Amino acid sequence: SNMEYLLKQCCMKVSDLESLLNVSAGYISRTMGADSKKRISIDIVWMIAELFRVNVDDLLNRDLTAPNKDLKTVVDFVSKI
């Protein structure tokens, strides 16, 4: 879901990402499904994280659609003003 979110934020399609990363057509899309048996290589994960300017750990383990602690603190502060 993080990949779908990042692609949507940048108005990109999976095929656009595959072209940017110079990987074969379908390489990333075959790995995106939750029930997919295929896994993406760590090199490509690093490239994706760099491209979208996110931490690799966040990309793999955190729901990027949910506000993080820092954002929540700012929202709480602004709502008190």
The first five atom37 places (N, CA, C, CB, O) and aatype in JSON, in Angstrom:
{
  "aatype": [15, 2, 12, 6, 18, 10, 10, 11, 5, 4, 4, 12, 11, 19, 15, 3, 10, 6, 15, 10, 10, 2, 19, 15, 0, 7, 18, 9, 15, 1, 16, 12, 7, 0, 3, 15, 11, 11, 1, 9, 15, 9, 3, 9, 19, 17, 12, 9, 0, 6, 10, 13, 1, 19, 2, 19, 3, 3, 10, 10, 2, 1, 3, 10, 16, 0, 14, 2, 11, 3, 10, 11, 16, 19, 19, 3, 13, 19, 15, 11, 9],
  "atom_mask": [
    [1, 1, 1, 1, 1],
    [1, 1, 1, 1, 1],
    [1, 1, 1, 1, 1],
    [1, 1, 1, 1, 1],
    [1, 1, 1, 1, 1],
    [1, 1, 1, 1, 1],
    [1, 1, 1, 1, 1],
    [1, 1, 1, 1, 1],
    [1, 1, 1, 1, 1],
    [1, 1, 1, 1, 1],
    [1, 1, 1, 1, 1],
    [1, 1, 1, 1, 1],
    [1, 1, 1, 1, 1],
    [1, 1, 1, 1, 1],
    [1, 1, 1, 1, 1],
    [1, 1, 1, 1, 1],
    [1, 1, 1, 1, 1],
    [1, 1, 1, 1, 1],
    [1, 1, 1, 1, 1],
    [1, 1, 1, 1, 1],
    [1, 1, 1, 1, 1],
    [1, 1, 1, 1, 1],
    [1, 1, 1, 1, 1],
    [1, 1, 1, 1, 1],
    [1, 1, 1, 1, 1],
    [1, 1, 1, 0, 1],
    [1, 1, 1, 1, 1],
    [1, 1, 1, 1, 1],
    [1, 1, 1, 1, 1],
    [1, 1, 1, 1, 1],
    [1, 1, 1, 1, 1],
    [1, 1, 1, 1, 1],
    [1, 1, 1, 0, 1],
    [1, 1, 1, 1, 1],
    [1, 1, 1, 1, 1],
    [1, 1, 1, 1, 1],
    [1, 1, 1, 1, 1],
    [1, 1, 1, 1, 1],
    [1, 1, 1, 1, 1],
    [1, 1, 1, 1, 1],
    [1, 1, 1, 1, 1],
    [1, 1, 1, 1, 1],
    [1, 1, 1, 1, 1],
    [1, 1, 1, 1, 1],
    [1, 1, 1, 1, 1],
    [1, 1, 1, 1, 1],
    [1, 1, 1, 1, 1],
    [1, 1, 1, 1, 1],
    [1, 1, 1, 1, 1],
    [1, 1, 1, 1, 1],
    [1, 1, 1, 1, 1],
    [1, 1, 1, 1, 1],
    [1, 1, 1, 1, 1],
    [1, 1, 1, 1, 1],
    [1, 1, 1, 1, 1],
    [1, 1, 1, 1, 1],
    [1, 1, 1, 1, 1],
    [1, 1, 1, 1, 1],
    [1, 1, 1, 1, 1],
    [1, 1, 1, 1, 1],
    [1, 1, 1, 1, 1],
    [1, 1, 1, 1, 1],
    [1, 1, 1, 1, 1],
    [1, 1, 1, 1, 1],
    [1, 1, 1, 1, 1],
    [1, 1, 1, 1, 1],
    [1, 1, 1, 1, 1],
    [1, 1, 1, 1, 1],
    [1, 1, 1, 1, 1],
    [1, 1, 1, 1, 1],
    [1, 1, 1, 1, 1],
    [1, 1, 1, 1, 1],
    [1, 1, 1, 1, 1],
    [1, 1, 1, 1, 1],
    [1, 1, 1, 1, 1],
    [1, 1, 1, 1, 1],
    [1, 1, 1, 1, 1],
    [1, 1, 1, 1, 1],
    [1, 1, 1, 1, 1],
    [1, 1, 1, 1, 1],
    [1, 1, 1, 1, 1]
  ],
  "atom_positions": [
    [[0.82, -1.2, 0.0], [0.0, 0.0, 0.0], [0.86, 1.26, 0.0], [-0.93, 0.0, 1.2], [0.44, 2.3, -0.51]],
    [[2.07, 1.18, 0.57], [2.96, 2.34, 0.55], [3.36, 2.71, -0.87], [4.2, 2.08, 1.4], [3.43, 3.89, -1.21]],
    [[3.62, 1.72, -1.68], [4.0, 2.0, -3.07], [2.85, 2.67, -3.8], [4.41, 0.7, -3.79], [3.06, 3.65, -4.52]],
    [[1.66, 2.16, -3.62], [0.49, 2.76, -4.27], [0.31, 4.2, -3.82], [-0.78, 1.94, -3.97], [0.02, 5.08, -4.63]],
    [[0.48, 4.43, -2.53], [0.35, 5.78, -1.97], [1.4, 6.72, -2.57], [0.49, 5.74, -0.44], [1.06, 7.82, -3.01]],
    [[2.66, 6.3, -2.59], [3.74, 7.16, -3.12], [3.54, 7.44, -4.61], [5.11, 6.5, -2.89], [3.74, 8.57, -5.06]],
    [[3.15, 6.44, -5.35], [2.91, 6.63, -6.78], [1.78, 7.63, -7.0], [2.58, 5.29, -7.46], [1.88, 8.51, -7.86]],
    [[0.72, 7.49, -6.22], [-0.42, 8.4, -6.36], [-0.01, 9.83, -6.01], [-1.58, 7.95, -5.46], [-0.42, 10.78, -6.69]],
    [[0.79, 10.0, -4.96], [1.24, 11.33, -4.55], [2.04, 12.02, -5.65], [2.08, 11.22, -3.28], [2.02, 13.24, -5.76]],
    [[2.74, 11.24, -6.45], [3.58, 11.8, -7.51], [2.94, 11.7, -8.89], [4.92, 11.09, -7.53], [3.58, 11.97, -9.9]],
    [[1.67, 11.32, -8.91], [0.94, 11.16, -10.19], [1.71, 10.26, -11.16], [0.7, 12.54, -10.84], [1.87, 10.57, -12.34]],
    [[2.17, 9.14, -10.63], [2.92, 8.17, -11.43], [2.18, 6.85, -11.5], [4.33, 7.96, -10.84], [1.32, 6.55, -10.67]],
    [[2.53, 6.08, -12.52], [2.04, 4.71, -12.64], [3.23, 3.79, -12.36], [1.42, 4.43, -14.07], [4.39, 4.21, -12.38]],
    [[2.92, 2.54, -12.09], [3.98, 1.56, -11.83], [4.91, 1.49, -13.04], [3.37, 0.16, -11.53], [6.13, 1.39, -12.88]],
    [[4.35, 1.55, -14.22], [5.18, 1.49, -15.43], [6.15, 2.68, -15.51], [4.3, 1.45, -16.69], [7.27, 2.53, -16.0]],
    [[5.73, 3.84, -15.03], [6.62, 5.0, -14.98], [7.79, 4.73, -14.05], [5.85, 6.26, -14.53], [8.94, 5.03, -14.37]],
    [[7.49, 4.17, -12.89], [8.53, 3.85, -11.92], [9.5, 2.82, -12.48], [7.9, 3.34, -10.62], [10.71, 2.95, -12.31]],
    [[8.97, 1.81, -13.12], [9.82, 0.77, -13.72], [10.76, 1.38, -14.76], [8.96, -0.34, -14.36], [11.92, 1.0, -14.84]],
    [[10.25, 2.31, -15.55], [11.09, 2.98, -16.54], [12.18, 3.82, -15.87], [10.23, 3.86, -17.46], [13.34, 3.78, -16.28]],
    [[11.8, 4.58, -14.84], [12.78, 5.41, -14.13], [13.89, 4.59, -13.51], [12.08, 6.22, -13.05], [15.06, 4.99, -13.51]],
    [[13.52, 3.43, -12.99], [14.51, 2.57, -12.32], [15.22, 1.63, -13.29], [13.83, 1.75, -11.24], [16.11, 0.87, -12.9]],
    [[14.82, 1.7, -14.55], [15.44, 0.87, -15.59], [15.33, -0.63, -15.28], [16.9, 1.26, -15.75], [16.29, -1.38, -15.41]],
    [[14.12, -1.03, -14.86], [13.85, -2.45, -14.64], [12.83, -2.9, -15.68], [13.34, -2.73, -13.18], [12.15, -2.07, -16.29]],
    [[12.74, -4.17, -15.87], [11.85, -4.69, -16.9], [10.39, -4.37, -16.59], [12.03, -6.2, -17.04], [9.99, -4.25, -15.43]],
    [[9.6, -4.24, -17.64], [8.17, -3.97, -17.5], [7.53, -5.1, -16.69], [7.48, -3.83, -18.89], [7.73, -6.27, -16.99]],
    [[6.78, -4.74, -15.68], [6.1, -5.73, -14.86], [6.89, -6.18, -13.63], [0.0, 0.0, 0.0], [6.33, -6.85, -12.76]],
    [[8.17, -5.83, -13.55], [9.0, -6.29, -12.43], [8.42, -5.84, -11.09], [10.44, -5.78, -12.57], [8.26, -6.65, -10.17]],
    [[8.12, -4.57, -10.97], [7.61, -4.04, -9.7], [6.14, -4.42, -9.51], [7.78, -2.52, -9.65], [5.74, -4.78, -8.4]],
    [[5.36, -4.34, -10.56], [3.93, -4.65, -10.41], [3.72, -6.1, -9.97], [3.2, -4.4, -11.74], [2.76, -6.38, -9.25]],
    [[4.59, -7.0, -10.38], [4.45, -8.41, -9.96], [4.75, -8.6, -8.48], [5.37, -9.3, -10.79], [4.35, -9.61, -7.9]],
    [[5.44, -7.66, -7.87], [5.81, -7.81, -6.46], [4.91, -7.03, -5.52], [7.24, -7.38, -6.25], [5.0, -7.18, -4.3]],
    [[4.03, -6.19, -6.07], [3.24, -5.29, -5.23], [2.06, -5.94, -4.53], [2.75, -4.16, -6.05], [1.65, -5.46, -3.48]],
    [[1.52, -6.98, -5.05], [0.36, -7.62, -4.43], [0.69, -8.22, -3.08], [0.0, 0.0, 0.0], [1.76, -8.79, -2.89]],
    [[-0.24, -8.1, -2.13], [-0.02, -8.63, -0.78], [0.2, -10.14, -0.8], [-1.21, -8.3, 0.11], [0.92, -10.67, 0.04]],
    [[-0.42, -10.83, -1.75], [-0.29, -12.28, -1.82], [0.76, -12.72, -2.84], [-1.62, -12.89, -2.17], [0.86, -13.91, -3.17]],
    [[1.54, -11.77, -3.34], [2.57, -12.1, -4.34], [3.68, -12.93, -3.72], [3.15, -10.82, -4.95], [4.14, -12.65, -2.61]],
    [[4.1, -13.94, -4.43], [5.2, -14.79, -3.97], [6.55, -14.2, -4.4], [5.04, -16.22, -4.53], [7.59, -14.59, -3.88]],
    [[6.52, -13.26, -5.32], [7.74, -12.63, -5.79], [8.12, -11.5, -4.84], [7.57, -12.1, -7.23], [7.25, -10.83, -4.28]],
    [[9.41, -11.29, -4.67], [9.91, -10.23, -3.82], [10.84, -9.33, -4.63], [10.65, -10.8, -2.59], [11.55, -9.8, -5.52]],
    [[10.82, -8.08, -4.31], [11.64, -7.09, -4.99], [13.04, -7.11, -4.37], [11.0, -5.66, -4.9], [13.19, -7.36, -3.17]],
    [[14.05, -6.86, -5.17], [15.42, -6.89, -4.64], [15.67, -5.68, -3.76], [16.45, -6.93, -5.79], [15.07, -4.63, -3.95]],
    [[16.56, -5.84, -2.79], [16.86, -4.76, -1.86], [17.47, -3.57, -2.58], [17.82, -5.26, -0.77], [17.27, -2.43, -2.16]],
    [[18.2, -3.8, -3.66], [18.77, -2.7, -4.44], [17.66, -1.81, -4.99], [19.64, -3.23, -5.59], [17.78, -0.58, -4.98]],
    [[16.61, -2.42, -5.47], [15.48, -1.66, -6.02], [14.73, -0.95, -4.91], [14.52, -2.59, -6.8], [14.27, 0.18, -5.09]],
    [[14.61, -1.59, -3.75], [13.96, -0.94, -2.61], [14.72, 0.33, -2.22], [13.88, -1.92, -1.39], [14.11, 1.36, -1.97]],
    [[16.05, 0.25, -2.18], [16.87, 1.43, -1.87], [16.65, 2.52, -2.91], [18.36, 1.05, -1.8], [16.53, 3.7, -2.56]],
    [[16.59, 2.16, -4.16], [16.39, 3.14, -5.22], [15.01, 3.8, -5.1], [16.53, 2.47, -6.6], [14.88, 5.01, -5.31]],
    [[14.01, 3.02, -4.77], [12.66, 3.56, -4.6], [12.63, 4.53, -3.42], [11.63, 2.43, -4.38], [12.06, 5.62, -3.52]],
    [[13.25, 4.14, -2.32], [13.3, 5.0, -1.14], [14.0, 6.33, -1.47], [14.02, 4.29, 0.02], [13.53, 7.39, -1.06]],
    [[15.1, 6.26, -2.19], [15.81, 7.48, -2.59], [14.95, 8.34, -3.5], [17.11, 7.12, -3.29], [14.87, 9.55, -3.33]],
    [[14.31, 7.71, -4.45], [13.49, 8.44, -5.42], [12.36, 9.21, -4.73], [12.92, 7.47, -6.45], [12.1, 10.37, -5.05]],
    [[11.7, 8.56, -3.78], [10.58, 9.18, -3.09], [10.99, 9.9, -1.81], [9.54, 8.14, -2.77], [10.15, 10.46, -1.1]],
    [[12.28, 9.88, -1.52], [12.84, 10.55, -0.34], [12.18, 10.09, 0.96], [12.68, 12.06, -0.48], [11.74, 10.89, 1.79]],
    [[12.13, 8.77, 1.1], [11.63, 8.19, 2.34], [12.68, 7.24, 2.88], [10.28, 7.46, 2.13], [13.52, 6.72, 2.13]],
    [[12.63, 7.01, 4.16], [13.52, 6.07, 4.81], [13.13, 4.64, 4.4], [13.46, 6.23, 6.36], [11.95, 4.33, 4.31]],
    [[14.1, 3.81, 4.14], [13.83, 2.42, 3.73], [13.0, 1.7, 4.79], [15.15, 1.66, 3.49], [12.05, 0.99, 4.45]],
    [[13.34, 1.89, 6.04], [12.59, 1.24, 7.11], [11.13, 1.7, 7.1], [13.23, 1.54, 8.48], [10.22, 0.89, 7.28]],
    [[10.91, 3.0, 6.9], [9.54, 3.51, 6.82], [8.81, 2.93, 5.61], [9.55, 5.04, 6.75], [7.64, 2.56, 5.71]],
    [[9.5, 2.87, 4.49], [8.89, 2.33, 3.28], [8.42, 0.89, 3.49], [9.89, 2.38, 2.12], [7.35, 0.51, 3.02]],
    [[9.21, 0.12, 4.2], [8.89, -1.3, 4.39], [7.98, -1.58, 5.58], [10.16, -2.06, 4.54], [7.21, -2.54, 5.56]],
    [[8.07, -0.76, 6.62], [7.43, -1.14, 7.87], [6.38, -0.18, 8.42], [8.44, -1.31, 8.88], [5.66, -0.54, 9.35]],
    [[6.26, 1.01, 7.87], [5.33, 1.99, 8.42], [4.26, 2.32, 7.39], [6.06, 3.27, 8.86], [4.52, 2.35, 6.19]],
    [[3.07, 2.57, 7.86], [1.99, 3.01, 6.98], [2.22, 4.48, 6.69], [0.58, 2.76, 7.62], [1.99, 5.33, 7.55]],
    [[2.66, 4.79, 5.48], [3.0, 6.16, 5.13], [1.77, 7.06, 5.01], [3.75, 6.17, 3.83], [1.9, 8.28, 4.98]],
    [[0.6, 6.48, 4.96], [-0.62, 7.29, 4.88], [-1.02, 7.81, 6.26], [-1.76, 6.48, 4.28], [-1.77, 8.78, 6.36]],
    [[-0.53, 7.18, 7.31], [-0.87, 7.6, 8.67], [0.1, 8.7, 9.11], [-0.81, 6.39, 9.66], [1.29, 8.63, 8.82]],
    [[-0.42, 9.7, 9.83], [0.48, 10.75, 10.3], [1.53, 10.19, 11.26], [-0.32, 11.86, 11.0], [1.22, 9.34, 12.1]],
    [[2.75, 10.66, 11.11], [3.78, 10.2, 12.04], [3.74, 11.07, 13.3], [5.19, 10.23, 11.38], [2.97, 12.02, 13.36]],
    [[4.55, 10.76, 14.28], [4.54, 11.45, 15.56], [4.8, 12.95, 15.37], [5.59, 10.85, 16.49], [4.13, 13.77, 16.0]],
    [[5.76, 13.31, 14.53], [6.1, 14.71, 14.32], [4.92, 15.48, 13.73], [7.31, 14.84, 13.4], [4.62, 16.59, 14.17]],
    [[4.27, 14.9, 12.75], [3.12, 15.55, 12.14], [1.98, 15.69, 13.13], [2.66, 14.77, 10.9], [1.31, 16.72, 13.18]],
    [[1.76, 14.67, 13.93], [0.7, 14.72, 14.93], [0.98, 15.83, 15.93], [0.57, 13.37, 15.67], [0.05, 16.54, 16.33]],
    [[2.21, 16.01, 16.33], [2.57, 17.08, 17.26], [2.26, 18.44, 16.66], [4.06, 16.99, 17.62], [1.72, 19.31, 17.35]],
    [[2.58, 18.64, 15.4], [2.31, 19.91, 14.73], [0.8, 20.14, 14.63], [2.94, 19.93, 13.33], [0.33, 21.24, 14.9]],
    [[0.06, 19.11, 14.26], [-1.4, 19.24, 14.13], [-2.01, 19.58, 15.49], [-2.03, 17.92, 13.57], [-2.87, 20.45, 15.58]],
    [[-1.57, 18.91, 16.55], [-2.07, 19.2, 17.89], [-1.77, 20.64, 18.29], [-1.45, 18.24, 18.91], [-2.62, 21.33, 18.85]],
    [[-0.56, 21.09, 17.99], [-0.16, 22.47, 18.32], [-1.02, 23.48, 17.57], [1.32, 22.68, 17.98], [-1.51, 24.44, 18.17]],
    [[-1.19, 23.27, 16.28], [-1.97, 24.21, 15.47], [-3.43, 24.24, 15.93], [-1.89, 23.83, 13.98], [-4.06, 25.3, 15.93]],
    [[-3.97, 23.09, 16.31], [-5.37, 23.04, 16.73], [-5.58, 23.79, 18.06], [-5.83, 21.58, 16.86], [-6.68, 24.24, 18.35]],
    [[-4.52, 23.91, 18.86], [-4.65, 24.63, 20.13], [-4.58, 26.15, 19.94], [-3.56, 24.19, 21.08], [-5.02, 26.91, 20.8]],
    [[-4.04, 26.56, 18.82], [-3.89, 28.02, 18.57], [-5.18, 28.64, 18.18], [-2.88, 28.28, 17.48], [-5.24, 29.84, 17.93]]
  ]
}
